[in-house]
Amino acid sequence: MLLAARRAWRQSTRSLRAFLRHANHQLHPTIAAPGALASLRYYGAWKASLDGASALDDERPWITFAATRFLERAVRPGSRVFEWGSGGSTLFFRNLGAYRQTAAPARAI
């Protein structure tokens, strides 16, 4: 039992270290340390996104977690949304209760 708990703890800390490395890499070097700590608020969403096969499975737009958080606050039930193409973002806006208008090419590009 203790061995299994220890393995789970190691896997969890490996995952957290990978997330922080990714956050540091995405930020400008002068703000990397504070930015990485601020990015911890998205750790749960980032870790959950690794389990999904695609944005469609996750029902999430393919944008940054900060942008997604902004949209979750800004879009209200009944809001009107236009998007070019459809996918995970279409399902995301549906879940927020927005009216969606989607435009897509007649054939795949």
DSSP file (Angstrom, degrees, kcal/mol; ACC not computed):
  #  RESIDUE AA STRUCTURE BP1 BP2  ACC     N-H-->O    O-->H-N    N-H-->O    O-->H-N    TCO  KAPPA ALPHA  PHI   PSI    X-CA   Y-CA   Z-CA
    1    1 A M     >        0   0    0      0, 0.0     4,-2.1     0, 0.0     5,-0.2   0.000 360.0 360.0 360.0 -45.5    0.0    0.0    0.0
    2    2 A L  H  >  +     0   0    0      1,-0.2     4,-2.3     2,-0.2     5,-0.1   0.878 360.0  53.5 -65.6 -37.5    2.8    2.4    0.9
    3    3 A L  H  > S+     0   0    0      2,-0.2     4,-2.3     1,-0.2    -1,-0.2   0.898 108.5  49.3 -64.2 -41.2    4.7    1.5   -2.2
    4    4 A A  H  > S+     0   0    0      2,-0.2     4,-2.3     1,-0.2    -2,-0.2   0.900 111.3  49.3 -65.5 -41.0    1.6    2.3   -4.4
    5    5 A A  H  X S+     0   0    0     -4,-2.1     4,-2.2     2,-0.2    -2,-0.2   0.893 110.4  50.9 -64.9 -39.4    1.1    5.7   -2.7
    6    6 A R  H  X S+     0   0    0     -4,-2.3     4,-2.3     2,-0.2    -2,-0.2   0.908 110.1  49.5 -65.1 -41.6    4.8    6.5   -3.2
    7    7 A R  H  X S+     0   0    0     -4,-2.3     4,-2.4     2,-0.2    -2,-0.2   0.914 110.9  49.7 -62.0 -43.6    4.6    5.7   -6.9
    8    8 A A  H  X S+     0   0    0     -4,-2.3     4,-2.3     1,-0.2    -2,-0.2   0.897 110.3  50.7 -63.2 -40.4    1.4    7.8   -7.2
    9    9 A W  H  X S+     0   0    0     -4,-2.2     4,-2.5     2,-0.2    -2,-0.2   0.922 110.2  49.3 -63.8 -44.2    3.2   10.7   -5.5
   10   10 A R  H  X S+     0   0    0     -4,-2.3     4,-2.4     1,-0.2    -2,-0.2   0.916 111.4  49.1 -61.5 -43.4    6.2   10.5   -7.8
   11   11 A Q  H  X S+     0   0    0     -4,-2.4     4,-2.2     1,-0.2    -1,-0.2   0.905 111.4  50.1 -63.2 -41.0    4.0   10.4  -10.9
   12   12 A S  H  X S+     0   0    0     -4,-2.3     4,-2.1     1,-0.2    -2,-0.2   0.917 112.0  46.3 -64.3 -43.9    2.1   13.5   -9.6
   13   13 A T  H  X S+     0   0    0     -4,-2.5     4,-2.5     2,-0.2    -1,-0.2   0.860 110.7  53.6 -70.0 -33.9    5.3   15.4   -8.9
   14   14 A R  H  X S+     0   0    0     -4,-2.4     4,-2.2    -5,-0.2    -1,-0.2   0.918 109.8  48.6 -61.6 -43.1    6.7   14.5  -12.3
   15   15 A S  H  X S+     0   0    0     -4,-2.2     4,-2.1     2,-0.2    -2,-0.2   0.906 111.4  49.0 -64.1 -42.5    3.6   15.8  -13.9
   16   16 A L  H  X S+     0   0    0     -4,-2.1     4,-2.4     2,-0.2    -2,-0.2   0.906 110.6  50.4 -65.0 -42.1    3.8   19.0  -12.0
   17   17 A R  H  X S+     0   0    0     -4,-2.5     4,-2.3     2,-0.2    -2,-0.2   0.900 109.6  51.4 -62.9 -39.8    7.4   19.5  -12.9
   18   18 A A  H  X S+     0   0    0     -4,-2.2     4,-2.2     2,-0.2    -2,-0.2   0.906 109.9  50.1 -62.8 -41.8    6.6   18.9  -16.6
   19   19 A F  H  X S+     0   0    0     -4,-2.1     4,-2.7     2,-0.2    -2,-0.2   0.928 111.0  48.0 -62.3 -45.6    3.9   21.5  -16.4
   20   20 A L  H  X S+     0   0    0     -4,-2.4     4,-2.6     2,-0.2    -2,-0.2   0.877 110.1  52.1 -66.1 -37.0    6.2   24.1  -14.8
   21   21 A R  H  X S+     0   0    0     -4,-2.3     4,-2.2     2,-0.2    -1,-0.2   0.926 111.5  47.7 -61.6 -43.3    8.9   23.5  -17.4
   22   22 A H  H  X S+     0   0    0     -4,-2.2     4,-1.6     2,-0.2    -2,-0.2   0.919 112.1  49.0 -63.2 -44.4    6.3   24.0  -20.1
   23   23 A A  H  X S+     0   0    0     -4,-2.7     4,-0.8     1,-0.2    -2,-0.2   0.913 112.0  48.7 -63.0 -43.2    5.0   27.2  -18.4
   24   24 A N  H >< S+     0   0    0     -4,-2.6     3,-0.6     1,-0.2    -1,-0.2   0.886 109.5  52.8 -63.0 -39.5    8.6   28.6  -18.0
   25   25 A H  H 3< S+     0   0    0     -4,-2.2    -1,-0.2     1,-0.2    -2,-0.2   0.840 107.5  51.6 -65.7 -33.4    9.3   27.8  -21.7
   26   26 A Q  H 3< S+     0   0    0     -4,-1.6    -1,-0.2    -5,-0.1     2,-0.2   0.644 102.5  72.8 -79.7 -15.0    6.3   29.7  -22.9
   27   27 A L  S << S-     0   0    0     -4,-0.8     5,-0.1    -3,-0.6     6,-0.0  -0.636  93.5 -93.5-104.4 158.5    7.1   32.9  -21.0
   28   28 A H    >>  -     0   0    0     -2,-0.2     3,-1.7     1,-0.1     4,-0.5  -0.415  41.1-116.6 -63.6 141.3    9.7   35.6  -21.4
   29   29 A P  G >4 S+     0   0    0      0, 0.0     3,-0.7     0, 0.0     4,-0.4   0.798 111.4  58.5 -55.4 -32.0   12.9   34.8  -19.3
   30   30 A T  G 34 S+     0   0    0      1,-0.2     3,-0.0     2,-0.1    -2,-0.0   0.724 117.8  30.9 -73.8 -18.6   12.5   37.9  -17.1
   31   31 A I  G <> S+     0   0    0     -3,-1.7     4,-2.4    -7,-0.1     5,-0.2   0.237  87.9 108.2-118.5  12.9    9.0   36.9  -16.0
   32   32 A A  H <X S+     0   0    0     -3,-0.7     4,-2.6    -4,-0.5     5,-0.2   0.916  77.8  47.8 -61.3 -47.1    9.4   33.1  -16.1
   33   33 A A  H  > S+     0   0    0     -4,-0.4     4,-1.8     2,-0.2    -1,-0.2   0.957 117.5  39.2 -64.7 -51.5    9.4   32.4  -12.3
   34   34 A P  H  > S+     0   0    0      0, 0.0     4,-2.2     0, 0.0    -1,-0.2   0.893 117.2  52.6 -64.2 -35.6    6.4   34.6  -11.3
   35   35 A G  H  X S+     0   0    0     -4,-2.4     4,-1.9     1,-0.2    -2,-0.2   0.886 106.2  52.6 -65.3 -39.0    4.6   33.4  -14.5
   36   36 A A  H  < S+     0   0    0     -4,-2.6     4,-0.5    -5,-0.2    -1,-0.2   0.905 110.3  47.8 -64.7 -40.4    5.1   29.8  -13.7
   37   37 A L  H >< S+     0   0    0     -4,-1.8     3,-1.1     1,-0.2     4,-0.2   0.901 111.5  50.0 -67.0 -39.5    3.7   30.3  -10.2
   38   38 A A  H >< S+     0   0    0     -4,-2.2     3,-1.2     1,-0.2    -1,-0.2   0.824 103.4  62.2 -65.9 -29.9    0.7   32.1  -11.6
   39   39 A S  G >< S+     0   0    0     -4,-1.9     3,-2.2     1,-0.2    -1,-0.2   0.639  78.8  86.4 -71.4 -13.3    0.2   29.3  -14.1
   40   40 A L  G X  S+     0   0    0     -3,-1.1     3,-1.6    -4,-0.5     4,-0.4   0.786  75.1  70.0 -58.6 -26.0   -0.4   26.8  -11.2
   41   41 A R  G <  S+     0   0    0     -3,-1.2    -1,-0.3     1,-0.3     4,-0.2   0.753 101.2  46.7 -63.6 -20.7   -4.1   27.8  -11.3
   42   42 A Y  G <> S+     0   0    0     -3,-2.2     4,-2.7     1,-0.2    -1,-0.3   0.353  82.2 100.3-100.4   4.7   -4.3   26.0  -14.7
   43   43 A Y  H <> S+     0   0    0     -3,-1.6     4,-2.9    -4,-0.2     5,-0.2   0.919  81.2  50.0 -58.8 -45.8   -2.5   22.9  -13.6
   44   44 A G  H  > S+     0   0    0     -4,-0.4     4,-2.3     1,-0.2    -1,-0.2   0.917 113.5  45.5 -59.9 -44.8   -5.6   20.8  -13.0
   45   45 A A  H  > S+     0   0    0     -4,-0.2     4,-1.9     2,-0.2    -1,-0.2   0.899 113.6  50.2 -65.8 -40.4   -7.0   21.8  -16.5
   46   46 A W  H  X S+     0   0    0     -4,-2.7     4,-0.8     2,-0.2    -2,-0.2   0.932 111.8  47.1 -63.0 -46.2   -3.7   21.1  -18.1
   47   47 A K  H >< S+     0   0    0     -4,-2.9     3,-0.8     1,-0.2     4,-0.5   0.902 112.4  49.9 -64.4 -40.8   -3.4   17.7  -16.5
   48   48 A A  H >X S+     0   0    0     -4,-2.3     3,-1.1    -5,-0.2     4,-0.8   0.848 103.5  60.9 -65.5 -33.1   -6.9   16.8  -17.4
   49   49 A S  H 3< S+     0   0    0     -4,-1.9    -1,-0.2     1,-0.3    -2,-0.2   0.736  93.7  64.7 -68.0 -20.5   -6.3   17.8  -21.0
   50   50 A L  T << S+     0   0    0     -4,-0.8    -1,-0.3    -3,-0.8    -2,-0.2   0.765  98.7  54.0 -71.5 -23.9   -3.6   15.2  -21.3
   51   51 A D  T <4 S+     0   0    0     -3,-1.1    -1,-0.2    -4,-0.5    -2,-0.2   0.788  92.6  84.7 -81.2 -28.9   -6.2   12.4  -20.9
   52   52 A G  S  < S-     0   0    0     -4,-0.8     3,-0.1     1,-0.1     4,-0.0  -0.401  72.4-140.7 -75.3 151.5   -8.5   13.6  -23.7
   53   53 A A  S    S-     0   0    0      1,-0.2     2,-0.3    -2,-0.1    -1,-0.1   0.760  78.0 -11.7 -81.6 -25.4   -7.8   12.5  -27.2
   54   54 A S  S  > S-     0   0    0      1,-0.1     4,-2.0    34,-0.0    -1,-0.2  -0.966  73.4 -91.7-162.2 172.2   -8.7   15.9  -28.7
   55   55 A A  H  >>S+     0   0    0     -2,-0.3     5,-1.8     1,-0.2     4,-1.2   0.825 124.2  58.3 -62.9 -30.8  -10.3   19.3  -28.1
   56   56 A L  H  45S+     0   0    0      2,-0.2     3,-0.3     1,-0.2    -1,-0.2   0.923 106.1  46.7 -65.0 -44.3  -13.5   17.7  -29.3
   57   57 A D  H  45S+     0   0    0      1,-0.2    -2,-0.2     2,-0.1    -1,-0.2   0.890 116.5  44.8 -63.5 -38.7  -13.3   15.1  -26.6
   58   58 A D  H  <5S-     0   0    0     -4,-2.0    -1,-0.2     2,-0.1    -2,-0.2   0.652 101.3-136.1 -78.0 -15.9  -12.5   17.7  -24.0
   59   59 A E  T  <5 +     0   0    0     -4,-1.2    -3,-0.2    -3,-0.3    36,-0.1   0.917  63.4 126.0  54.7  46.1  -15.2   20.1  -25.3
   60   60 A R      < -     0   0    0     -5,-1.8    29,-0.3    -6,-0.1    -1,-0.2  -0.950  65.6-108.5-130.2 148.5  -12.7   22.9  -25.0
   61   61 A P        -     0   0    0      0, 0.0     2,-1.5     0, 0.0     7,-0.1  -0.414  33.5-113.7 -71.6 157.0  -11.5   25.5  -27.5
   62   62 A W  S    S+     0   0    0     -2,-0.1     2,-0.2     6,-0.0     3,-0.1  -0.507  82.1 100.4 -92.6  67.2   -7.9   25.1  -28.7
   63   63 A I  S    S-     0   0    0     -2,-1.5     5,-0.0     1,-0.1    -3,-0.0  -0.789  82.1 -63.3-137.8 176.9   -6.6   28.2  -27.0
   64   64 A T     >  -     0   0    0     -2,-0.2     4,-2.2     1,-0.1     5,-0.2  -0.220  43.3-117.9 -65.8 158.1   -4.7   29.0  -23.9
   65   65 A F  H  > S+     0   0    0      1,-0.2     4,-2.4     2,-0.2     5,-0.1   0.856 115.7  55.2 -64.7 -34.8   -6.2   28.3  -20.5
   66   66 A A  H  > S+     0   0    0      2,-0.2     4,-2.1     1,-0.2    -1,-0.2   0.912 108.8  47.3 -64.9 -41.4   -6.2   31.9  -19.6
   67   67 A A  H  > S+     0   0    0      2,-0.2     4,-2.4     1,-0.2    -2,-0.2   0.895 111.4  51.4 -66.5 -39.2   -8.2   32.8  -22.7
   68   68 A T  H  X S+     0   0    0     -4,-2.2     4,-2.3     2,-0.2    -2,-0.2   0.914 108.8  51.0 -62.6 -42.3  -10.6   30.0  -21.9
   69   69 A R  H  X S+     0   0    0     -4,-2.4     4,-1.3     1,-0.2    -2,-0.2   0.900 108.9  51.6 -62.0 -41.1  -11.1   31.3  -18.4
   70   70 A F  H  X S+     0   0    0     -4,-2.1     4,-2.3     1,-0.2     3,-0.5   0.936 110.5  48.3 -60.4 -46.7  -11.8   34.8  -19.8
   71   71 A L  H  X S+     0   0    0     -4,-2.4     4,-2.8     1,-0.2    -2,-0.2   0.871 105.4  58.1 -63.2 -37.2  -14.4   33.3  -22.2
   72   72 A E  H  < S+     0   0    0     -4,-2.3    -1,-0.2     1,-0.2    -2,-0.2   0.845 114.1  39.2 -61.0 -32.1  -16.0   31.4  -19.3
   73   73 A R  H  < S+     0   0    0     -4,-1.3    -2,-0.2    -3,-0.5    -1,-0.2   0.822 120.3  44.0 -84.4 -33.5  -16.5   34.7  -17.5
   74   74 A A  H  < S+     0   0    0     -4,-2.3     2,-0.5    -5,-0.1    -2,-0.2   0.851  98.1  74.1 -84.7 -36.1  -17.5   36.8  -20.5
   75   75 A V     <  -     0   0    0     -4,-2.8    23,-0.1    -5,-0.2     3,-0.0  -0.688  63.4-176.0 -87.2 125.0  -19.9   34.5  -22.4
   76   76 A R    >   -     0   0    0     -2,-0.5     3,-2.5     1,-0.1    20,-0.1  -0.737  41.0 -75.7-113.1 161.7  -23.3   34.3  -20.7
   77   77 A P  T 3  S+     0   0    0      0, 0.0    21,-0.2     0, 0.0    20,-0.2  -0.375 123.8  25.8 -55.5 131.9  -26.4   32.1  -21.6
   78   78 A G  T 3  S+     0   0    0     19,-2.9    20,-0.2     1,-0.3    19,-0.1   0.288  88.0 139.5  93.3  -9.9  -28.0   33.8  -24.6
   79   79 A S    <   -     0   0    0     -3,-2.5    20,-3.2    17,-0.2     2,-0.5  -0.313  52.5-125.3 -62.1 151.2  -24.7   35.4  -25.8
   80   80 A R  E     -a   99   0A   0     18,-0.2     2,-0.4    -3,-0.1    20,-0.2  -0.894  29.5-174.4-104.1 129.6  -24.3   35.3  -29.6
   81   81 A V  E     -a  100   0A   0     18,-2.9    20,-2.5    -2,-0.5     2,-0.5  -0.977  12.0-164.9-127.2 133.1  -21.0   33.8  -30.8
   82   82 A F  E     +a  101   0A   0     -2,-0.4     2,-0.4    18,-0.2    20,-0.2  -0.967  16.2 175.9-113.0 133.3  -19.7   33.6  -34.4
   83   83 A E  E     -a  102   0A   0     18,-2.4    20,-2.2    -2,-0.5     2,-0.7  -0.995  30.4-131.3-137.8 146.4  -16.8   31.2  -35.1
   84   84 A W  E    S-a  103   0A   0     -2,-0.4    20,-0.2    18,-0.2     2,-0.1  -0.854  84.2  -0.6 -94.8 115.7  -15.0   30.1  -38.2
   85   85 A G  S    S-     0   0    0     18,-3.7     2,-0.3    -2,-0.7    18,-0.2  -0.157  81.4-114.7  89.1 167.7  -14.8   26.4  -38.2
   86   86 A S        +     0   0    0     16,-0.1     2,-0.3    -2,-0.1    -2,-0.0  -0.957  53.0 100.0-141.0 160.5  -16.3   24.1  -35.6
   87   87 A G  S  > S-     0   0    0     -2,-0.3     4,-1.5   -32,-0.1     3,-0.4  -0.897  86.5  -6.4 166.1-135.7  -15.0   21.6  -33.0
   88   88 A G  H  > S+     0   0    0     -2,-0.3     4,-2.2     1,-0.2     5,-0.1   0.841 128.8  57.3 -61.3 -34.4  -14.3   21.7  -29.3
   89   89 A S  H  > S+     0   0    0    -29,-0.3     4,-2.7     2,-0.2    -1,-0.2   0.866 101.8  55.9 -66.6 -34.8  -15.0   25.4  -29.1
   90   90 A T  H  > S+     0   0    0     -3,-0.4     4,-2.0     1,-0.2    -1,-0.2   0.928 111.3  43.4 -61.2 -44.6  -18.5   24.9  -30.6
   91   91 A L  H  X S+     0   0    0     -4,-1.5     4,-2.4     2,-0.2    -2,-0.2   0.868 111.3  55.7 -68.4 -36.2  -19.3   22.4  -27.8
   92   92 A F  H  X S+     0   0    0     -4,-2.2     4,-1.1     2,-0.2    -2,-0.2   0.940 110.3  44.1 -59.7 -49.4  -17.6   24.8  -25.2
   93   93 A F  H  X>S+     0   0    0     -4,-2.7     5,-2.3     1,-0.2     4,-0.5   0.860 110.8  55.4 -67.2 -34.8  -19.9   27.6  -26.2
   94   94 A R  H ><5S+     0   0    0     -4,-2.0     3,-1.4    -5,-0.2    -1,-0.2   0.929 105.7  51.9 -60.3 -44.3  -22.9   25.3  -26.3
   95   95 A N  H 3<5S+     0   0    0     -4,-2.4    -1,-0.2     1,-0.3    -2,-0.2   0.781 106.8  53.7 -64.8 -25.9  -22.2   24.3  -22.7
   96   96 A L  H 3<5S-     0   0    0     -4,-1.1    -1,-0.3    -5,-0.1    -2,-0.2   0.554 118.5-113.5 -83.3  -7.9  -22.1   28.0  -21.7
   97   97 A G  T <<5 +     0   0    0     -3,-1.4   -19,-2.9    -4,-0.5    -3,-0.2   0.678  64.1 149.8  86.8  18.4  -25.6   28.5  -23.3
   98   98 A A      < -     0   0    0     -5,-2.3     2,-0.5   -21,-0.2    -1,-0.3  -0.544  51.8-117.3 -85.4 149.8  -24.5   30.7  -26.1
   99   99 A Y  E     -a   80   0A   0    -20,-3.2   -18,-2.9    -2,-0.2     2,-0.4  -0.749  39.0-152.1 -79.9 130.3  -26.2   30.9  -29.5
  100  100 A R  E     -a   81   0A   0     -2,-0.5     2,-0.5   -20,-0.2   -18,-0.2  -0.884  22.3-173.3-115.0 137.7  -23.6   29.8  -32.1
  101  101 A Q  E     -a   82   0A   0    -20,-2.5   -18,-2.4    -2,-0.4     2,-0.4  -0.994  17.1-171.2-121.6 121.3  -23.2   30.6  -35.7
  102  102 A T  E     -a   83   0A   0     -2,-0.5     2,-0.4   -20,-0.2   -18,-0.2  -0.942   9.7-165.7-119.5 133.4  -20.5   28.6  -37.4
  103  103 A A  E     +a   84   0A   0    -20,-2.2   -18,-3.7    -2,-0.4    -2,-0.0  -0.958  16.3 166.9-115.4 134.9  -19.0   29.1  -40.8
  104  104 A A        -     0   0    0     -2,-0.4     4,-0.1   -20,-0.2    -2,-0.0  -0.986  39.7 -95.6-143.8 152.4  -16.9   26.4  -42.4
  105  105 A P        -     0   0    0      0, 0.0     4,-0.1     0, 0.0   -20,-0.0  -0.282  35.4-116.8 -64.5 156.0  -15.6   25.7  -45.9
  106  106 A A  S    S+     0   0    0      2,-0.1     2,-0.3     1,-0.0     0, 0.0   0.801  98.8  26.5 -65.8 -28.7  -17.6   23.3  -48.1
  107  107 A R  S    S-     0   0    0      0, 0.0     2,-0.1     0, 0.0    -1,-0.0  -0.920  98.8 -87.9-131.5 159.9  -14.7   20.9  -48.2
  108  108 A A              0   0    0     -2,-0.3    -2,-0.1     1,-0.1    -4,-0.0  -0.377 360.0 360.0 -66.3 142.1  -11.8   20.1  -45.9
  109  109 A I              0   0    0     -2,-0.1    -1,-0.1    -4,-0.1     0, 0.0   0.408 360.0 360.0 -95.7 360.0   -8.8   22.2  -46.5
